[in-house]
Amino acid sequence: MVSHGDGAEIREPSVPGIFKSIDQSFNFNSLRISAFNIQVFGVSKMEKPHVVEILEQILVQYDITLIQEIRDASETAIYELLDVVNAATSDPYDIVLSERLGRTTSKEQYAYFYRPSKFSYVKEYQWPEDREGNDWFERPPFTVHFQANGFSLGDFAYSGIHVKPDDAVAEIDHLVDVFDGVADIWGSSNPSGWIIGGDLNAGCTYVRPGDWENIRLRTESRFTWIIDDDVDTTVSPTQCAYDRFVLTGHVANSFIGGTAKAFNFRDEYGLDDDWTKEVSDHWPVEMDSA
């Protein structure tokens, strides 16, 4: 750390160049897809430059990211983050933002950062908080239909959710109803493949091994889970596979095997535990698609 004249201590990066705004170079023959629960993301987090710089470095790696746990009544922080990320790349992002969601006064939003050079936005659907008397979700899933341009992934839907921990078994099970319900609503324009992703809280005490048989999203063969149950997606010492990707249709065929994993930015960037926890209590999960 370094101390400035006002007595405030500012952390310096332990990896040379970590704060430089750079363009990441990756395999342009594939698409990099992620989901990231940025713990309590809002104005306060954007006021911490050392945290914002790490978020920038994480997000610029991916062609599309589902961001969860946006808590900001002003709805300004996510656009500020978008500006920061776009300043760091010559291949900028656009955003699709959900409405503010939640049964209580604590509201959250979902956002998709995506590169228009690789994806075209087609349409979106916000699952209602109370659909036909069925109040299934604390924060209902937000589904966006994209077209991947020039890739075999092609037309697909990305449905993101932050599951309520104590209701994880029921909420994950009801994602099948969302999948079928949105398909009915979109009709012939429904994409043949989906990504269902986000913080499903799908592990440890929230979903125990014996619970899987009661979760249709897991038992039905049309859904493919690519983040294994033994993957740790959390910053804490616990071994919990909370964050997941579930694929359907041609999206499962376009998935590049061996690329689904959690991105441990603490080890990658040489951060200490305190700095890491300021960024989030989750690792992003990532996958590549052809």
N, C-alpha and C positions, 0 to 999 in steps of 0.2 A: 504494500500500500504506500501511497504518497500522501503527505499532509499539505493542504493548501493554506494560504494565509488566514483564512477564516476559521481554521482549526478542523475543518471537515476532512475526513480521510476518504480518499478516492482509490478504489482498487485499480491496479494496473494488471493487464493480462499476463499470465504466466507463459503463454505461447506467443512468440514474436509474430507480429502482424495480425493478431486476432481482431484488432479494432480497425483494420484497413477495410475500406469499402472496395470489395473486389468482386469480379465476376467469377463464379464457380464454373469449372469446365467438367462436363460429365459426358457419358456416352449419349450422343444425340440420336442413336438408333432406338432408344427406349425412353419411356416416360417415368419420371420419379414422382410417386404419389405418397402423401403422408396424412396423418391425423395427429393433432397436438392439442391436448388439454393444457392451456396456458393458465395456470391456477390464478383465479380471481384477476383476470386481465381487465385493466381499466386505466383511468387517469393516473392513479398513484404509481402503477408499474411503469407507465410511460415517462414518469418524472425521474426515473433511475437510469441514467445513461449507460452504466455498466451492464444493466439488465437488457436494455433495448439493443445494445450492440450484439449480445449473444443471441437474442431473438432474430435479429437481422441475419446473422451468420447461419443460423439453423434454417430459416425459411427460404433463403435464397438457393439452397440446395435442391429444392423441389419444384416441380412444374405445377403441382396443385396441392394445396393443404387445406384440410378441414380444421378450423380453429374452434375450440370449445371453451366454455366458461368465461365468456365475455360479460363482464358486469360493469356497465357504464350507462347511467341514465342519460348522460349527455350525448351518447353515441358518437363521440369524437375520437376517442383513443384508438379505435381500430383503423380509422382513416389516417391518423398520424403514423401508426405503425406501417401502413401500406406505403406512405410517402417515404419513410425511412428505408424500407426494403427496396422500393423502386429506385432510390438514389444509389443503391449498391449494385445495380445490374443494368446491362444494356438490353435485357430481355424482360421488360417490366410486366407487372401483374395488374389484373383487374380484380374486382371483389363482387361477390354475391353475399348479401347480409340478410339474415332472417329477422323477423320481428322479435321483440323482447318476450321471453317465455318463462312460465313458472306459475305454480298455484299460489305462491305466497308473495310477499312484497319483494322478495329477493328474485330478481329477474336475470335471465341469461340470454345471450344470443349466440348463434352459430354464424361463422363466416367461412367462405371459400376464397382463398387467394389462388388465382389461376392465371396462367400465361396465355393471353389471346393469340400469341403466335402458334400455340399448340392446341388450344381448345377454343371451341365456339360455344357460347352460352345459348341454350335452346329454350328452356322453360324451367319453372320451379313449382314446387308444391309444399306448402306448410301444413303438416297434419294438424287438425284442430285439437285444441285442448280438451274439448268435450264433443266427440263425434257420435251422434245418434245415441246419446246417453252413456257412452263408454269413455270414462275418464281414465285412460290407461297409463298416461305418462306424466311425470313431473315436468319434463321439458320435451314436448313432442318432437319427433324427428323432422328434419328439414331436408328435402330431397331436391336435387338439381339435376336436370338433364343436360349433359354436355355432349359435344361432338369432338372427338380427338382427330385432328386433321393430319392426314398422312401416316397414321399408325393403324395397326390391325385392331387396336382397342375400339376404334370407331365410335358409334353411338353407345352411350352408357349413362346410367343414373348413379349419382353418388348421394347416399342417404346417411346423414350424420345425426348422431344422438349422444347426449351425455345422460346416462342412465342414473336414476336415483339409487344409491347403494342398497338401502333396505328393501327396495322393491325390484332388485335386479332380475331375479328369476322370472317374475311376471312380465316385466317390461321387455326383456329380451325375447321371451316367448311371443309377445304381441307384435314384435317387429315383423313376424310373418303376416299378420293382418294388415300391417302398413304396406308391405311388399305387394300383397294381393289387391289391397284397396286402391293404391295409387295406380296399379296396372289397369284396374277397371275404369278409373277416372280418365286416365290418359288414352285408353283404348288402343287403337291401331298405331298411335304415335309413341307408345311405351317402348323404351329401349329393351333389347333382348338380353342385356346384361346389366347387372347392378354391382356396385360396391356398397356394402353397409358397414359403416365404420365409426370409430370414436371410442370414448371412454364408456365401455359397457359395464364396468365394475364386475367383470366376468371371471371372478376368481376369489381365492382366500375365503373369508367368512361369508361373503355375499353370494357366491355361487359355489357350493360344495360339490365334490365328485358325484354324489348321489342325486344332485338336482338336474343333471344334464338330461336325464331321460324324460323330464317334464318340460323340456324346452324344444319346441318344434324347429326353431332356427338351427338347432344342433342335430336333431334326429332325422330331419327330412333331407334326402339325398340331393335335392336341388341346390342346397347351400353348402359352400366349401369354406371352411375356416382355415386361414393360412398363418395366423399367429398361434403357436402352440401353447398349451396350458402351462408349460413350465417356463415360459419366457417372462422375465421380470420387466414390467413396463413402468415401475415406480421408482422414485428417487430414494425412498426409505429402505432400510435394510430388509424389509419383508420381501418375499418372493411371490409377487402377485401379478398375474396376467390380466390386468384390468382392461387394457386398450387392445382393440381387435380390428381385424378386417374380415368380412364375410363376403364371398364372391358368388355370383350366379351367372349362368349362361356363358356367352362367349368371353366375358371378362375373366372367368376362371381359366379359359384356354389361353388368353393373352398374357396372363401372369407369368413372369419369369421366375422359375423355381429357385429357391435359395436366397431370394432378395428380401423376404418379409422378416423384419426384425425391429427391435427397439434401438433407437439412436441414443447412446449414452453420451450426452454432450459434456458431462463432467469429465470423463476420461479423455474424450476427444480433444477438448480445449484446455485440459489441465486446470480445472476450476477447483477451489476448495468447497467443502460441503455447504458453508453459509451462502456463498455466491450462487451455487447450484440451486439451493432451495428458494432463493429470491427469484429465480427464473421460473421454476415450476416444481411441483411435486410429482410430475409425470415426465417420462421420456416420450418424445414423439415416436410413433410407429410408422414404418415406411415399407414400401414395396415398389418394384419396378414392373412395368408393363410394356409389351412390344406394340 
